[in-house]
Amino acid sequence: SLRLCHYKNMSSMENKFSSEGFVVLKDFLSAVEVSELLENVDRFIAEVVPSLPDDQVFYEEKDKPETLKQIQFIFKHDSYFQSLMVGSKFEHLAAELLQQPVRPVNMQYFNKPPGYGKATPAHQDGAYFMLEPNEAVTMWLALDEVDEENGCLRYSPSSHLTGIHPHVRTATLGFSLGLVTHSPQGEVTVCARPGDLAAHHAATRHRAEGNRSATRSRRALGLIYYSARAVESVEKGKYQEELSKELKEAGKL
């Protein structure tokens, strides 16, 4: 069953998502579930990552394994993560929030390693997804204690109501697009504990500072679900091809 925490019921949670563009569910996973998840993350990094394509694994510094910052499509390479992604309470929540059937698209591992973790530019996920209609939800599951020092999420409430705004290319590996203009005024910071879940609409503006801690990592799992009727534009494929080519030429992959 879904842990609604401080929401009275499912409809109050859906109303908040609809009006503000994001919800936060405390203790979505129990301490035992988080422990099992972290064991599987470590196993995946040790056993599966070495065989993954270069464009699915990103490091802040390519020759330093400890600077691993992002892994794409984890659920496509491993049965444990497949079971978390498909037919799970995450998928059920996505369908509730979008109020229609969904399909699982991507599961990502994120880290902002201490001493290396850079800021995530303000962006809207829909600028990357290029969907018609723009119906998708991204979930962010904390795997560490996350606060302002090590790079918590920052949301702009109700920013999803005005659609996707212009983005420009950034120099940030793994986050190649950022909003042309963004004001931090009115942002909500989401401090989290392991097992807490934030879920946001594809048009919700959000960002994160870098990790200023010298010792603490900022690990998280990201899960992306599109509505069943949302279709990616032809431009999406072209953009991904161009980006991979540029990153390879720059020695980033």
C-alpha contacts under 8 A as a table, 3 or more apart, distances in Angstrom:
res1	aa1	res2	aa2	distance
1	S	89	K	7.25
2	L	28	F	7.38
2	L	89	K	6.63
2	L	93	L	7.48
3	R	25	L	7.19
3	R	26	K	7.91
3	R	27	D	7.36
3	R	28	F	5.74
4	L	7	Y	5.33
4	L	8	K	7.26
4	L	9	N	6.77
4	L	10	M	7.21
4	L	13	M	7.65
4	L	25	L	6.35
5	C	8	K	7.77
5	C	25	L	6.30
5	C	26	K	6.23
5	C	27	D	7.78
6	H	25	L	7.80
7	Y	10	M	7.28
7	Y	12	S	6.12
7	Y	13	M	5.71
8	K	12	S	6.31
8	K	13	M	7.74
9	N	12	S	5.56
9	N	13	M	6.61
10	M	13	M	5.22
10	M	14	E	6.20
10	M	96	E	7.98
11	S	14	E	4.93
11	S	15	N	6.01
12	S	15	N	5.01
12	S	16	K	6.30
13	M	16	K	5.20
13	M	17	F	6.29
13	M	23	V	7.04
13	M	97	L	7.99
14	E	17	F	5.08
14	E	18	S	6.03
14	E	96	E	7.19
14	E	97	L	5.54
15	N	18	S	5.00
15	N	19	S	6.08
16	K	19	S	5.18
16	K	20	E	5.64
16	K	21	G	7.22
16	K	22	F	7.10
16	K	23	V	6.66
17	F	20	E	5.43
17	F	21	G	4.69
17	F	22	F	4.81
17	F	23	V	5.63
17	F	97	L	6.79
17	F	200	H	7.38
17	F	201	H	7.70
18	S	21	G	5.69
18	S	22	F	7.84
18	S	97	L	7.96
19	S	158	S	5.97
20	E	23	V	7.95
20	E	157	P	4.77
20	E	158	S	4.02
20	E	159	S	7.35
20	E	160	H	7.57
21	G	157	P	6.33
21	G	158	S	5.45
21	G	159	S	7.04
21	G	160	H	5.75
21	G	161	L	7.89
21	G	200	H	5.63
21	G	201	H	5.35
21	G	203	A	7.75
21	G	204	T	5.68
22	F	155	Y	7.86
22	F	157	P	7.46
22	F	198	A	7.07
22	F	199	A	5.46
22	F	200	H	4.10
22	F	201	H	6.33
22	F	204	T	7.42
23	V	198	A	5.79
23	V	199	A	5.45
23	V	200	H	6.60
24	V	190	V	7.98
24	V	196	D	7.39
24	V	197	L	5.71
24	V	198	A	4.35
24	V	199	A	6.44
25	L	28	F	5.80
25	L	196	D	5.87
25	L	197	L	5.06
25	L	198	A	6.24
26	K	192	A	7.85
26	K	193	R	7.97
26	K	195	G	7.14
26	K	196	D	4.44
26	K	197	L	6.27
27	D	30	S	5.90
27	D	193	R	7.91
27	D	194	P	7.68
27	D	195	G	5.03
27	D	196	D	4.77
27	D	197	L	7.38
28	F	195	G	5.57
28	F	196	D	5.42
28	F	197	L	5.96
29	L	32	V	7.99
29	L	33	E	5.72
29	L	34	V	6.21
29	L	195	G	4.50
29	L	196	D	6.83
30	S	33	E	5.10
30	S	34	V	6.19
30	S	195	G	6.22
31	A	34	V	5.09
31	A	35	S	6.13
31	A	194	P	7.54
31	A	195	G	6.93
32	V	35	S	5.11
32	V	36	E	6.34
33	E	36	E	5.17
33	E	37	L	6.12
33	E	195	G	7.98
34	V	37	L	4.92
34	V	38	L	6.11
34	V	143	L	7.03
34	V	194	P	6.76
34	V	195	G	5.95
35	S	38	L	5.22
35	S	39	E	6.31
36	E	39	E	5.17
36	E	40	N	6.37
37	L	40	N	5.13
37	L	41	V	6.17
38	L	41	V	4.88
38	L	42	D	6.21
38	L	143	L	7.40
39	E	42	D	5.26
39	E	43	R	6.23
40	N	43	R	4.89
40	N	44	F	5.96
40	N	80	Y	7.64
41	V	44	F	5.06
41	V	45	I	6.16
42	D	45	I	5.20
42	D	46	A	6.17
43	R	46	A	5.18
43	R	47	E	5.84
43	R	48	V	7.69
44	F	47	E	5.29
44	F	48	V	5.00
44	F	49	V	6.36
44	F	78	D	7.95
45	I	48	V	5.91
45	I	49	V	4.99
45	I	50	P	7.64
46	A	49	V	6.47
46	A	50	P	7.33
47	E	50	P	6.75
48	V	51	S	5.74
48	V	52	L	6.72
48	V	77	H	7.70
49	V	52	L	5.19
49	V	57	V	7.41
52	L	56	Q	6.65
52	L	57	V	7.17
53	P	56	Q	5.62
53	P	57	V	7.16
54	D	57	V	5.66
54	D	58	F	7.66
54	D	253	L	5.32
55	D	58	F	7.33
55	D	244	S	6.58
55	D	253	L	6.10
56	Q	70	Q	7.88
56	Q	71	I	5.57
56	Q	72	Q	4.85
56	Q	73	F	7.33
57	V	68	L	7.71
57	V	69	K	7.93
57	V	70	Q	5.85
57	V	71	I	4.59
57	V	72	Q	6.52
57	V	253	L	7.84
58	F	62	K	7.52
58	F	68	L	6.15
58	F	69	K	5.72
58	F	70	Q	5.07
58	F	71	I	6.44
58	F	173	L	7.27
58	F	174	G	6.90
58	F	252	K	7.89
58	F	253	L	7.03
59	Y	62	K	5.05
59	Y	64	K	7.42
59	Y	65	P	7.14
59	Y	67	T	5.31
59	Y	68	L	4.27
59	Y	69	K	5.22
59	Y	70	Q	6.99
60	E	67	T	5.28
60	E	68	L	6.44
60	E	69	K	6.32
60	E	116	Y	6.72
60	E	117	G	7.47
60	E	173	L	7.52
61	E	64	K	5.53
61	E	65	P	7.93
61	E	67	T	6.10
61	E	68	L	7.97
62	K	65	P	7.17
62	K	67	T	7.74
62	K	252	K	6.69
62	K	253	L	7.42
64	K	67	T	5.69
64	K	68	L	7.74
65	P	68	L	5.72
66	E	113	P	7.47
67	T	113	P	5.90
67	T	116	Y	6.69
67	T	117	G	8.00
68	L	111	N	6.93
68	L	113	P	7.41
69	K	109	Y	7.72
69	K	110	F	5.49
69	K	111	N	4.59
69	K	112	K	5.99
69	K	113	P	7.03
69	K	117	G	7.61
70	Q	108	Q	6.80
70	Q	109	Y	5.36
70	Q	110	F	4.62
70	Q	111	N	6.37
70	Q	174	G	6.99
71	I	74	I	6.78
71	I	108	Q	5.42
71	I	109	Y	5.02
71	I	110	F	6.83
72	Q	106	N	7.00
72	Q	107	M	6.38
72	Q	108	Q	4.72
72	Q	109	Y	6.84
73	F	76	K	5.60
73	F	77	H	7.32
73	F	106	N	5.08
73	F	107	M	5.04
73	F	108	Q	5.94
74	I	77	H	5.63
74	I	78	D	6.70
74	I	81	F	6.58
74	I	82	Q	7.94
74	I	106	N	7.55
74	I	107	M	5.47
74	I	108	Q	6.11
74	I	109	Y	7.48
75	F	78	D	5.54
75	F	79	S	7.04
75	F	80	Y	7.65
75	F	81	F	4.62
75	F	82	Q	4.38
75	F	83	S	7.94
75	F	84	L	7.94
75	F	85	M	6.66
75	F	106	N	7.37
75	F	107	M	5.94
76	K	79	S	7.94
76	K	81	F	7.93
76	K	82	Q	6.56
77	H	82	Q	7.93
78	D	81	F	5.63
78	D	82	Q	6.12
79	S	82	Q	4.83
79	S	83	S	6.20
80	Y	83	S	5.31
80	Y	84	L	6.64
81	F	84	L	4.96
81	F	85	M	6.21
82	Q	85	M	5.14
82	Q	86	V	5.96
83	S	86	V	5.50
83	S	87	G	7.04
83	S	88	S	6.71
84	L	87	G	7.66
84	L	88	S	5.61
84	L	89	K	7.93
84	L	90	F	7.28
85	M	88	S	6.00
85	M	90	F	6.66
85	M	91	E	6.51
85	M	104	P	6.70
85	M	107	M	7.27
85	M	223	L	7.30
86	V	91	E	6.28
86	V	104	P	6.59
87	G	91	E	6.03
87	G	92	H	7.19
88	S	91	E	5.25
88	S	92	H	6.28
89	K	92	H	4.81
89	K	93	L	6.01
90	F	93	L	5.14
90	F	94	A	6.27
91	E	94	A	5.04
91	E	95	A	6.36
91	E	102	V	7.44
91	E	103	R	8.00
91	E	104	P	7.29
91	E	225	Y	7.41
92	H	95	A	5.26
92	H	96	E	6.33
93	L	96	E	5.00
93	L	97	L	6.14
94	A	97	L	5.19
94	A	98	L	6.15
94	A	102	V	6.94
94	A	137	V	6.38
94	A	225	Y	6.63
95	A	98	L	5.29
95	A	99	Q	5.45
95	A	100	Q	5.38
95	A	101	P	5.42
95	A	102	V	5.61
95	A	227	S	7.82
96	E	99	Q	4.80
96	E	100	Q	6.98
97	L	137	V	7.81
98	L	101	P	7.85
98	L	102	V	7.94
98	L	135	E	7.28
98	L	136	A	7.28
98	L	137	V	7.29
98	L	227	S	7.12
100	Q	227	S	6.68
100	Q	228	A	7.71
101	P	227	S	5.94
101	P	228	A	5.53
102	V	225	Y	6.09
102	V	226	Y	5.51
102	V	227	S	4.19
102	V	228	A	4.64
103	R	225	Y	5.52
103	R	226	Y	5.48
103	R	227	S	6.16
103	R	228	A	5.50
104	P	223	L	7.97
104	P	224	I	6.38
104	P	225	Y	4.62
104	P	226	Y	6.64
105	V	223	L	7.89
105	V	224	I	5.61
105	V	225	Y	5.46
105	V	226	Y	6.71
106	N	222	G	7.90
106	N	223	L	5.90
106	N	224	I	5.09
106	N	225	Y	7.22
107	M	221	L	7.09
107	M	222	G	5.50
107	M	223	L	4.49
107	M	224	I	6.29
108	Q	221	L	5.73
108	Q	222	G	4.82
108	Q	223	L	6.42
109	Y	219	R	7.41
109	Y	220	A	6.02
109	Y	221	L	4.73
109	Y	222	G	6.23
110	F	218	R	7.80
110	F	219	R	5.58
110	F	220	A	5.14
110	F	221	L	6.09
110	F	222	G	7.27
111	N	117	G	7.31
111	N	217	S	6.72
111	N	218	R	5.21
111	N	219	R	4.29
111	N	220	A	6.38
112	K	116	Y	6.78
112	K	117	G	3.83
112	K	118	K	6.72
112	K	150	N	7.62
112	K	151	G	7.59
112	K	210	G	7.14
112	K	211	N	5.98
112	K	217	S	5.95
112	K	218	R	5.04
112	K	219	R	6.67
113	P	116	Y	5.33
113	P	117	G	4.82
113	P	211	N	7.07
113	P	216	R	7.35
113	P	217	S	4.86
113	P	218	R	6.52
114	P	117	G	6.08
114	P	150	N	7.90
114	P	211	N	6.08
114	P	212	R	7.08
114	P	213	S	5.65
114	P	214	A	5.09
114	P	215	T	5.44
114	P	216	R	5.54
114	P	217	S	5.35
114	P	218	R	7.95
115	G	211	N	6.99
115	G	212	R	6.90
115	G	213	S	6.82
115	G	214	A	5.49
115	G	215	T	7.72
116	Y	211	N	7.23
117	G	210	G	5.37
117	G	211	N	4.98
117	G	212	R	7.87
118	K	172	T	7.97
118	K	209	E	7.15
118	K	210	G	4.23
118	K	211	N	6.44
119	A	151	G	7.46
119	A	207	R	7.86
119	A	208	A	5.72
119	A	209	E	4.34
119	A	210	G	3.80
119	A	211	N	7.41
120	T	172	T	7.39
120	T	175	F	6.82
120	T	207	R	5.48
120	T	208	A	4.97
120	T	209	E	6.23
120	T	210	G	7.02
121	P	170	T	7.93
121	P	172	T	7.72
121	P	175	F	7.22
121	P	177	L	7.71
121	P	178	G	5.44
121	P	179	L	7.63
121	P	207	R	5.47
121	P	208	A	6.93
122	A	178	G	5.53
122	A	179	L	5.79
122	A	182	H	6.87
122	A	205	R	6.50
122	A	206	H	5.34
122	A	207	R	4.29
122	A	208	A	7.49
123	H	127	A	7.67
123	H	167	H	7.44
123	H	177	L	6.84
123	H	178	G	4.79
123	H	179	L	5.11
123	H	205	R	5.52
123	H	206	H	5.81
123	H	207	R	6.52
124	Q	127	A	5.74
124	Q	128	Y	7.67
124	Q	164	I	6.87
124	Q	165	H	8.00
124	Q	178	G	7.85
124	Q	179	L	7.50
124	Q	202	A	6.17
124	Q	203	A	5.21
124	Q	204	T	5.68
124	Q	205	R	4.96
124	Q	206	H	6.69
125	D	128	Y	5.43
125	D	129	F	6.29
125	D	138	T	7.95
125	D	202	A	4.89
125	D	203	A	6.39
125	D	204	T	7.58
126	G	129	F	4.75
126	G	130	M	5.76
126	G	131	L	6.87
126	G	134	N	6.47
126	G	136	A	7.81
126	G	164	I	6.71
126	G	202	A	4.72
126	G	203	A	5.60
127	A	130	M	5.67
127	A	164	I	6.60
127	A	167	H	7.10
127	A	177	L	7.63
128	Y	177	L	7.42
128	Y	236	K	7.48
129	F	232	E	6.71
129	F	236	K	7.05
130	M	134	N	7.36
130	M	232	E	5.60
130	M	233	S	5.74
130	M	235	E	7.64
130	M	236	K	6.08
131	L	134	N	4.82
131	L	135	E	7.22
131	L	230	A	5.85
131	L	231	V	5.30
131	L	232	E	4.57
131	L	233	S	6.11
132	E	135	E	7.62
132	E	230	A	5.36
132	E	231	V	5.31
132	E	232	E	6.54
132	E	233	S	7.19
133	P	229	R	7.68
133	P	230	A	5.31
133	P	231	V	7.08
134	N	202	A	6.91
134	N	203	A	7.65
134	N	230	A	6.71
135	E	201	H	7.58
135	E	202	A	6.73
135	E	226	Y	6.06
135	E	227	S	5.50
135	E	230	A	6.19
136	A	201	H	6.08
136	A	202	A	5.28
136	A	224	I	7.26
136	A	225	Y	5.63
136	A	226	Y	4.17
136	A	227	S	5.71
136	A	230	A	7.90
137	V	199	A	6.65
137	V	200	H	5.59
137	V	201	H	4.72
137	V	202	A	5.64
137	V	224	I	5.97
137	V	225	Y	5.49
137	V	226	Y	6.52
138	T	199	A	5.61
138	T	200	H	5.45
138	T	201	H	6.52
138	T	202	A	6.79
138	T	222	G	6.82
138	T	223	L	5.69
138	T	224	I	4.55
138	T	225	Y	6.52
139	M	197	L	6.77
139	M	198	A	5.71
139	M	199	A	4.23
139	M	200	H	6.51
139	M	221	L	7.95
139	M	222	G	5.44
139	M	223	L	4.96
139	M	224	I	6.36
140	W	197	L	5.67
140	W	198	A	5.14
140	W	199	A	6.19
140	W	220	A	6.55
140	W	221	L	5.78
140	W	222	G	4.62
140	W	223	L	6.63
141	L	194	P	7.60
141	L	195	G	6.28
141	L	196	D	5.90
141	L	197	L	4.52
141	L	198	A	6.51
141	L	220	A	5.37
141	L	221	L	5.03
141	L	222	G	6.32
142	A	145	E	7.24
142	A	146	V	7.18
142	A	192	A	6.40
142	A	193	R	6.25
142	A	194	P	4.87
142	A	195	G	5.65
142	A	196	D	5.60
142	A	197	L	6.43
142	A	219	R	6.60
142	A	220	A	4.63
142	A	221	L	6.73
143	L	193	R	7.31
143	L	194	P	4.42
143	L	195	G	6.33
143	L	218	R	7.41
143	L	219	R	5.22
143	L	220	A	4.95
143	L	221	L	7.24
144	D	192	A	7.92
144	D	193	R	6.17
144	D	194	P	4.94
144	D	217	S	7.13
144	D	218	R	5.75
144	D	219	R	5.70
144	D	220	A	7.20
145	E	191	C	7.86
145	E	192	A	5.91
145	E	193	R	4.50
145	E	194	P	5.87
145	E	218	R	7.36
146	V	149	E	7.90
146	V	150	N	6.20
146	V	151	G	6.77
146	V	152	C	5.53
146	V	191	C	5.43
146	V	192	A	5.02
146	V	193	R	6.23
146	V	218	R	6.37
147	D	150	N	5.80
147	D	151	G	6.25
147	D	152	C	5.03
147	D	190	V	7.48
147	D	191	C	4.64
147	D	192	A	6.67
148	E	151	G	5.40
148	E	152	C	5.34
148	E	189	T	7.79
148	E	191	C	7.11
148	E	209	E	7.65
149	E	152	C	7.66
149	E	211	N	6.25
149	E	212	R	5.50
149	E	213	S	6.12
150	N	209	E	7.65
150	N	210	G	6.58
150	N	211	N	3.95
150	N	212	R	5.54
150	N	213	S	5.64
150	N	216	R	7.04
150	N	217	S	7.22
150	N	218	R	6.23
151	G	208	A	5.46
151	G	209	E	4.73
151	G	210	G	5.18
151	G	211	N	5.04
151	G	212	R	7.60
151	G	218	R	7.09
152	C	189	T	6.67
152	C	190	V	5.93
152	C	191	C	5.78
152	C	192	A	7.64
152	C	208	A	5.73
152	C	209	E	6.93
153	L	189	T	5.91
153	L	190	V	5.34
153	L	191	C	7.39
153	L	206	H	6.94
153	L	207	R	5.97
153	L	208	A	4.87
153	L	209	E	7.85
154	R	187	E	5.97
154	R	188	V	5.44
154	R	189	T	4.46
154	R	190	V	6.14
154	R	206	H	5.42
154	R	207	R	5.36
154	R	208	A	5.83
155	Y	187	E	5.33
155	Y	188	V	5.15
155	Y	189	T	6.55
155	Y	190	V	7.79
155	Y	204	T	7.28
155	Y	205	R	6.06
155	Y	206	H	4.48
155	Y	207	R	6.87
156	S	159	S	5.68
156	S	184	P	7.55
156	S	186	G	6.49
156	S	187	E	4.65
156	S	188	V	6.37
156	S	204	T	6.89
156	S	205	R	5.50
156	S	206	H	6.18
157	P	160	H	7.84
157	P	186	G	7.55
157	P	187	E	6.83
157	P	188	V	7.16
157	P	204	T	7.52
157	P	205	R	8.00
158	S	161	L	5.77
158	S	204	T	7.15
159	S	162	T	6.24
159	S	163	G	7.85
159	S	203	A	7.12
159	S	204	T	5.30
159	S	205	R	5.92
160	H	163	G	5.74
160	H	164	I	7.66
160	H	201	H	6.86
160	H	202	A	7.51
160	H	203	A	4.36
160	H	204	T	4.30
160	H	205	R	6.94
161	L	203	A	7.58
163	G	203	A	5.95
164	I	203	A	5.81
165	H	179	L	7.00
166	P	179	L	6.09
166	P	180	V	5.90
167	H	177	L	5.93
167	H	178	G	5.14
167	H	179	L	4.28
167	H	180	V	5.11
168	V	177	L	5.49
168	V	178	G	5.49
168	V	179	L	6.28
168	V	180	V	5.81
169	R	176	S	5.53
169	R	177	L	4.64
169	R	178	G	6.37
170	T	175	F	7.26
170	T	176	S	5.02
170	T	177	L	5.39
170	T	178	G	6.13
171	A	176	S	6.49
172	T	175	F	5.36
172	T	176	S	5.74
173	L	176	S	6.27
175	F	178	G	7.54
179	L	182	H	6.28
184	P	187	E	5.57
192	A	196	D	5.86
192	A	197	L	8.00
193	R	196	D	5.65
200	H	204	T	6.37
201	H	204	T	5.39
211	N	217	S	7.76
211	N	218	R	7.46
213	S	216	R	5.70
213	S	217	S	7.91
226	Y	229	R	7.98
226	Y	230	A	6.29
227	S	230	A	5.37
232	E	236	K	6.56
233	S	236	K	5.55
233	S	237	G	7.70
234	V	237	G	5.81
234	V	238	K	6.86
235	E	238	K	5.08
235	E	239	Y	6.03
236	K	239	Y	5.19
236	K	240	Q	6.29
237	G	240	Q	5.22
237	G	241	E	6.29
238	K	241	E	5.22
238	K	242	E	6.26
239	Y	242	E	5.21
239	Y	243	L	6.07
240	Q	243	L	5.12
240	Q	244	S	6.12
241	E	244	S	5.30
241	E	245	K	6.22
242	E	245	K	5.14
242	E	246	E	6.22
243	L	246	E	5.14
243	L	247	L	6.15
244	S	247	L	5.18
244	S	248	K	6.13
244	S	253	L	7.96
245	K	248	K	5.28
245	K	249	E	6.21
246	E	249	E	5.13
246	E	250	A	6.16
247	L	250	A	5.03
247	L	251	G	6.20
247	L	252	K	5.12
247	L	253	L	5.87
248	K	251	G	5.05
248	K	252	K	5.83
248	K	253	L	5.09
249	E	252	K	7.67
250	A	253	L	7.95
